[in-house]
Amino acid sequence: ICSAKPRDLALERCIYRSPDPRRAPPPTTPPVPESTNPVWELSKANGRFALALFKQVAISRTPTTVFIVPQSSISTAFAMTKLGACNQTLEQLMKFFRFDTIKREDLTVHFFFAKLNCRLYRKKDATTELVSANRLFGDQVSDLQSQTYQNISETVYGAKLLPLDFKGDPETRLTINSWISNKTRNLIQDTLPDTGVLGLQDTVLVLVNTIYFKSERNKFDKDNVYVSDFHVSPARTCSARMMYQEARFRYRHVPEDHVQLLEMPYRGEDITMVIILPSRGTALRQVEEVLDLKKVSAWLDQMKETMVSVHIPRFRMEDSFRLKEKLQVLGLSDLFSPDRASLPGMLEDGGEGLHISDAYHKAFLEVNEEGSEAGAATAVVAVGRSIHFSREVFQANRPFLLLIREASINTLLFVARVAQPCSP
């Protein structure tokens, strides 16, 4: 697919056309080269959705709860359902995931997803693995046999729809969880809970997505790992293992927004980790409430390389939640409705009556002095504890946000809240 041309992809059943572009307001961002324009626009569309979903999850969690939103895999998984969507369902998907902002309507959005995924999931480095596992699992008695749908799904997203016996086979949940575990090197297990959608008699389709990312890096010196207080809240502290190094990183203090930003590149420098740290006395929730792609992009554009004394905690996170509830609150409703969903492109006869029963998410992230899993690995060299009087100090000893992104095309891979990196 990385060398494919648009004509190599079969046409999906329904095509979405946005309103007359002559009525659209003029662009407010500088143009990028024409050859990369659609992929760049898709990256921005995915980023807008990721931060909107992040804010919705943040609202539903307590301030001290940790969670992870793996942006690229969720957008990709739901793009797979767009392959079969028509009518109002198609329009909702296009607008909800901001796919309608991609200007090249003569070409399918799936072609640009293919190009984007080629760049994201190509081998970054001999020590790096980035794997997104997305699949639709359908009840085998529902005759989900559209060959066109399955061919495009396999070509663009690397997976056909897998038919299973939801109603008659008690091992169905284990089959799905085993597939996910295999795709994520056994790190992500039991994505589907013991009870839930697979126990319902009307279940016909389940969407599951996971993402796994592992990379080695130039290690933090173990002698520079120390135990210190982490301020979970104004009234509570815990002990955390803090990692220290001093080196040149991209950094910015934005006093008007009450944040510090630090960007640490991983091996190969395509992938970076960005930490957004609220100023002392500023609650993380205040930063989360104003977070959007425009603000994050402005912060990143202001960052400059400088000498920084870095103190960040080592941590390990695992998170899971049902996507259906979050997406419905944000406005994606028809896809999950048995009465309103229109997914005829998944059926050979083009019939209606199919809908997404549920969608589950699970992610894992670990950062320590040895390297990272489901994050990435930094390629900077520590310069020890020598004193640099002009250095900045970045001490992440209170809750912060973490972004992991592919910097060359500005694509968010993960957005996470780190609020309790407490040592056991």
C-alpha positions in Angstrom: 0.0 0.0 0.0 2.9 2.4 0.6 3.5 2.5 -3.2 -0.1 2.2 -4.2 -1.9 4.8 -6.4 -5.5 5.9 -5.8 -6.7 3.9 -8.8 -5.4 0.7 -7.0 -8.2 1.0 -4.3 -11.7 -0.2 -5.0 -14.4 2.4 -4.6 -16.5 2.3 -1.4 -20.2 2.2 -1.7 -21.0 5.7 -0.6 -18.9 8.9 -1.1 -19.3 12.0 1.1 -19.2 15.4 -0.5 -18.8 18.5 1.7 -20.6 21.7 1.1 -19.5 24.1 -1.7 -15.9 24.9 -0.9 -16.4 28.4 -2.4 -18.3 29.3 0.8 -15.6 28.1 3.1 -13.6 30.7 5.0 -10.0 31.4 3.8 -7.3 29.2 5.4 -5.6 30.6 8.5 -2.6 28.4 8.5 0.3 28.5 6.1 0.2 26.0 3.2 2.3 22.9 3.1 3.8 21.3 0.0 1.0 20.0 -2.2 2.5 16.4 -2.2 2.0 16.2 1.6 -1.1 18.4 2.0 -3.8 15.7 2.4 -1.7 13.6 4.9 -0.9 16.7 6.8 -4.6 17.6 6.9 -5.5 14.1 8.1 -2.9 14.4 10.9 -4.5 17.7 12.0 -8.0 16.2 11.8 -6.9 13.2 14.0 -5.2 15.6 16.4 -8.4 17.7 16.9 -10.4 14.6 17.6 -7.8 13.2 20.0 -7.8 16.3 22.2 -11.6 16.5 22.1 -11.8 12.9 23.3 -9.1 13.5 25.9 -11.1 16.3 27.3 -14.2 14.2 27.5 -12.4 11.4 29.3 -10.8 14.0 31.6 -14.3 15.3 32.6 -15.4 11.9 33.6 -12.4 11.1 35.7 -11.2 12.4 39.1 -8.2 14.8 38.9 -5.9 12.2 40.4 -6.9 9.5 37.9 -4.4 8.5 35.2 -5.5 7.6 31.7 -4.2 7.2 28.1 -5.9 8.1 24.8 -4.1 6.4 21.9 -5.3 8.9 19.2 -4.0 7.4 15.9 -5.3 3.9 16.5 -8.8 5.0 17.5 -9.2 7.2 14.4 -7.9 4.4 12.2 -10.3 1.9 13.7 -13.4 4.0 13.1 -12.2 4.9 9.6 -12.6 1.1 9.0 -16.3 1.5 9.7 -16.5 4.5 7.4 -15.8 2.0 4.5 -19.3 0.6 4.9 -21.2 3.8 6.0 -23.8 5.7 4.0 -26.3 8.5 4.5 -26.4 10.3 7.8 -24.1 7.8 9.4 -21.4 8.6 6.8 -21.9 12.3 7.3 -21.6 12.0 11.1 -18.4 10.0 10.8 -16.9 12.5 8.4 -17.7 15.5 10.5 -17.1 13.9 13.9 -13.5 12.7 13.0 -12.9 15.9 11.0 -12.3 13.9 7.8 -14.4 16.5 6.0 -11.5 18.9 6.4 -9.4 17.0 3.8 -9.7 18.9 0.6 -8.9 16.3 -2.0 -12.4 14.9 -2.3 -11.5 13.3 -5.6 -9.5 10.8 -3.6 -10.8 8.6 -0.8 -9.8 9.4 2.8 -8.7 5.8 3.1 -6.0 6.4 0.6 -4.5 9.1 2.8 -4.9 6.9 5.9 -2.9 4.3 4.1 -0.1 6.8 3.4 -0.3 8.1 7.0 -0.1 4.6 8.4 2.9 3.8 6.2 4.8 6.7 7.7 3.6 6.0 11.3 4.1 2.2 11.4 7.2 1.8 9.2 10.2 0.5 11.0 11.6 3.6 12.8 14.8 2.1 14.1 16.2 -1.4 14.8 15.2 -1.0 18.4 11.7 0.4 17.8 8.3 -1.3 17.5 5.1 0.6 16.9 2.1 -1.7 16.3 -1.6 -0.7 16.1 -4.0 -3.6 16.3 -7.5 -2.7 14.9 -10.2 -5.1 13.8 -13.9 -5.5 13.4 -15.4 -8.7 14.8 -18.8 -9.6 13.4 -21.4 -12.3 14.3 -21.0 -15.0 11.6 -24.7 -15.5 11.2 -25.2 -11.9 10.1 -23.7 -12.6 6.7 -21.1 -9.9 6.7 -19.6 -11.0 3.5 -19.0 -7.9 1.3 -15.9 -8.8 -0.6 -15.2 -5.2 -1.6 -15.3 -4.1 2.1 -13.0 -6.8 3.2 -10.5 -6.2 0.3 -10.2 -2.5 1.1 -10.0 -3.1 4.8 -7.2 -5.6 4.3 -5.3 -3.4 1.8 -5.5 -0.2 3.7 -5.7 -1.2 7.4 -4.2 -4.7 7.3 -7.2 -6.6 8.5 -10.3 -8.3 7.2 -13.5 -8.5 9.3 -13.3 -11.7 11.4 -16.6 -13.6 11.8 -17.3 -15.2 15.2 -20.2 -16.9 16.8 -21.2 -14.3 19.5 -24.3 -16.2 20.6 -23.3 -19.8 20.5 -19.6 -19.8 21.4 -18.7 -19.0 25.0 -15.0 -18.7 24.0 -15.6 -15.7 21.7 -14.3 -13.1 24.2 -11.2 -15.2 24.7 -10.6 -15.4 21.0 -10.7 -11.6 20.6 -8.5 -11.0 23.6 -6.0 -13.6 22.5 -5.7 -11.9 19.1 -5.1 -8.5 20.7 -2.6 -10.0 23.1 -0.7 -11.5 20.2 -0.6 -8.3 18.3 0.7 -6.4 21.3 3.5 -8.8 22.4 1.3 -10.0 25.3 1.4 -6.6 27.1 -2.3 -5.8 26.5 -4.6 -8.6 27.7 -8.3 -9.0 28.7 -9.5 -6.0 26.7 -13.0 -7.3 26.6 -14.4 -7.8 30.1 -16.0 -10.9 31.4 -19.5 -9.4 31.1 -20.8 -6.9 28.6 -21.6 -6.6 25.0 -20.8 -10.2 24.1 -23.5 -11.4 26.4 -26.2 -9.5 24.6 -28.4 -11.5 22.3 -28.6 -8.7 19.7 -24.8 -8.2 19.3 -23.7 -8.3 15.7 -20.6 -6.2 15.6 -17.8 -5.2 18.0 -14.9 -2.8 17.3 -11.7 -3.2 19.3 -8.5 -1.2 19.0 -5.1 -1.4 20.8 -1.7 0.2 20.3 1.8 -1.0 21.3 5.0 1.0 21.2 8.4 -0.1 22.5 11.8 1.4 22.0 15.2 1.5 23.7 17.0 4.7 24.4 20.2 6.2 25.8 19.5 5.4 29.4 19.1 7.7 32.3 22.1 7.0 34.6 20.9 4.7 37.4 23.0 6.8 39.8 20.9 9.8 38.9 17.6 8.1 40.0 16.4 9.2 43.3 13.3 9.0 45.5 11.3 12.3 46.0 7.9 13.5 46.9 5.3 13.8 44.1 2.5 16.2 44.8 -0.6 14.3 43.7 -2.8 17.1 45.0 -2.4 20.1 47.4 -3.3 17.8 50.3 -1.5 14.6 49.3 2.0 13.5 48.4 3.5 10.1 47.5 7.1 8.8 47.0 8.2 8.6 43.3 11.4 7.4 41.7 12.6 10.5 39.8 15.0 10.3 36.9 17.5 13.1 36.3 19.6 14.3 33.4 20.9 17.6 32.1 21.1 18.2 28.4 19.9 20.3 25.5 16.2 19.9 24.8 13.4 21.9 23.2 11.8 23.8 26.0 9.4 26.7 26.6 7.9 28.4 29.6 4.5 30.0 28.7 3.7 32.2 31.7 0.4 33.5 30.3 -0.9 30.0 30.1 0.8 28.8 33.3 2.7 25.9 31.8 6.2 24.6 31.0 6.8 22.4 28.0 9.7 20.0 27.5 10.2 17.9 24.3 12.5 14.9 24.4 13.3 13.1 21.1 13.5 9.4 20.9 15.8 7.3 18.8 15.8 8.4 15.2 14.2 11.7 16.3 11.0 11.0 14.4 9.1 10.3 17.6 9.2 12.7 20.5 7.7 12.9 24.0 6.2 16.2 25.0 5.5 16.9 28.7 3.1 19.8 29.6 3.7 20.7 33.2 1.4 23.2 34.9 3.1 26.0 36.9 3.2 25.6 40.6 -0.1 26.6 42.1 -2.0 25.8 38.8 -4.2 22.7 38.8 -3.8 20.3 35.9 -7.6 20.5 35.2 -7.2 24.2 34.4 -4.8 23.3 31.6 -6.9 20.4 30.4 -10.0 22.7 30.1 -8.4 25.0 27.5 -6.5 22.2 25.6 -7.1 22.1 21.9 -4.9 21.5 18.8 -4.5 25.2 18.0 -3.1 25.9 21.5 -0.9 22.9 21.6 0.5 23.7 18.1 1.2 27.3 19.2 3.1 26.0 22.3 5.2 23.6 20.2 6.0 26.4 17.6 7.4 28.5 20.4 9.8 25.9 21.8 13.5 26.5 21.5 16.5 24.2 22.2 18.2 25.1 25.5 20.1 23.5 28.4 17.5 21.9 30.8 17.9 20.2 34.1 15.2 17.5 33.8 13.6 15.7 36.7 10.8 13.3 35.6 9.2 10.3 37.4 9.4 6.8 36.2 5.9 5.4 35.8 3.8 2.5 34.4 0.2 3.0 33.3 -2.6 0.9 32.0 -6.0 2.2 31.1 -9.2 0.9 29.6 -12.7 2.3 29.0 -15.7 1.8 26.7 -15.4 4.2 23.8 -19.1 4.0 22.9 -20.2 6.1 25.9 -17.6 8.8 25.4 -18.2 9.1 21.6 -22.0 9.3 22.1 -21.6 12.2 24.5 -19.4 14.0 21.9 -22.1 13.5 19.2 -21.4 10.3 17.4 -24.8 8.7 17.8 -26.1 7.1 14.6 -23.3 4.6 14.3 -24.3 2.9 17.5 -28.1 3.0 16.9 -29.9 -0.1 15.6 -32.6 2.2 14.1 -30.4 4.9 12.6 -27.1 3.3 11.6 -26.5 2.9 7.9 -23.6 0.5 7.1 -24.8 -1.2 3.9 -21.2 -1.3 2.5 -20.4 -4.1 4.9 -23.1 -6.4 3.5 -22.9 -8.1 0.2 -26.6 -7.3 -0.6 -26.2 -3.7 0.6 -29.0 -4.1 3.2 -29.5 -2.0 6.3 -30.0 -3.1 9.9 -26.3 -3.3 10.9 -24.8 -1.1 13.7 -21.8 -0.9 15.9 -22.7 -2.7 19.2 -19.8 -1.3 21.3 -16.2 -0.2 21.2 -13.5 -0.9 23.7 -10.2 0.8 24.3 -7.1 -0.4 26.3 -3.6 1.1 26.3 -0.4 0.6 28.2 2.5 3.0 28.8 5.7 2.7 30.8 8.6 5.1 31.1 11.7 4.3 33.1 15.5 4.7 33.1 15.9 1.6 30.9 13.6 2.6 28.1 9.9 2.8 27.3 7.1 0.6 26.3 4.0 2.0 24.6 5.8 5.3 24.7 9.2 5.7 22.9 12.9 6.0 23.7 15.0 9.1 23.9 18.2 9.6 22.0 19.9 12.3 24.1 23.1 12.0 26.1 23.1 13.0 29.8 25.9 15.4 30.7 25.8 14.7 34.4 25.3 17.1 37.3 27.7 19.8 36.2 26.4 23.3 36.9 25.1 25.4 34.0 24.0 28.7 35.4 21.9 29.5 32.3 20.0 26.2 32.4 16.3 25.9 32.8 14.8 23.6 35.5 12.0 21.2 34.6 10.9 19.4 37.7 7.8 17.2 37.0 6.9 16.5 40.6 3.2 17.2 40.2 0.5 16.0 37.7 1.3 16.6 34.1 0.2 15.8 30.6 2.2 13.7 28.2 2.0 13.7 24.4 3.8 11.2 22.2 3.9 12.3 18.6 5.5 11.7 15.2 7.2 15.1 14.8 7.9 15.1 11.1 4.1 15.0 10.2 3.0 16.3 13.6 0.8 13.3 14.4 -0.3 12.5 17.9 0.1 8.9 18.9 -0.8 9.2 22.6 -2.2 11.8 25.0 -2.0 10.8 28.6 -2.5 12.3 32.1 0.2 11.3 34.6 -1.1 12.0 38.1 0.1 9.2 40.4 3.5 7.8 39.5 3.9 6.6 43.0 6.5 3.9 43.9 5.1 0.6 45.2 
